[in-house]
């Protein structure tokens, strides 16, 4: 059996933690509350603690992102950070600031240090610099090509290397964009990016002396001038694995549990199939599993070198998928599943289940919508406010229904 790299999943909520575990992640990364690159992440210290305990019980590792660029004033809070780190007991800290790295080495010398993608590591020389500074793993910049990775791997055999394989791309050097901070006051490198690169722009020529403004006409392809497609290396996964990275990272700590489950599920199934028969591995069916996700279209980005024009979507920032997240099974009984909605659902809609370890889950048609609160039959139901429906268990074959039950019972009530 081929030794596979670690599959590393994001978790911005406790439900995402549980979902990543259920769907086959080897490790999970979450933010150190209040001190990471995802300022909008709502996960609390206690939820992170619970997530780490669940992960450790399942034999998974958890790394905490501590990858802010710290100002002098923030070091005054470090004693409180130390208490939190000791309380959470993670398997590693992800940092990007050299000052923070020195602080971690001094105050938490036994915790492995991972260098964040925010450090923009693009060369073997940079890897050796961080290795000499005490890092045990380097997350390479998304801008590193596959051939460059192979060269870095060859020159740096004694340190772990991690690469991104899936998720949003930044139009600037990963998270270093100034547009958000300049226009909205929300800094990109503090996780509060307003994503101005996804906005539709009208270009105006202003004549300063007269004050006259004249619009510059653009066609549709010129409107979304900075809208990068989403990274997806599934089509090149065989080459990725054969180059011997230590960890494959999925972006998305602000994403839903549906996103986490779907992406982890697809890569887990693909990696396991590759390990069983690398010579005949075909990524197409695993791409089908990823195409159900809302995305801006996919690109292999810098894998082959400089970005091609196809790496951007100049026409729209809307999702290219025809699918929506329907909901999540929250409880089971002898005769039905309780299904909490994430989008509106109508009588006659079809639902496809994404089940751990099953690439193609069952699809059922909902002939009627049954309100889980009072059993009334409705023509449709909207998401929100805990709205849920009942799905009769006999709509799902026993083969699949029996797979659903243990996973729901394992985590949903903890």
Secondary structure by P-SEA (a helix, b strand, c coil): ccccccbbbbbccaaaaaaaaaacccbbbbccccccccccccccaaaaaaaaaaaaaacbbbbbbcccccccccccaaaaaaaaaaaacccbbbbccaaaaaaaaaccccbbbbbccccccccaaaaaaaaaaccccccccccccaaaaaaaaaacccbbbbbbccccccccccccccccccccccccccccccccccbbbbbbbbbccccbbbbbcccccccccccccbbbcccaaaaaaaacccbbbbbbccccaaaaaaaaaaaaaaaaaaaaccccccaaaaaaaaaacccccccccccccccccccccccccccccccccccccccccccbbbbbbcccccccbbbbbbcccccccbbbbccccccccccccccccccccbbbbbccccccccaaaaaaaaaaaacccc
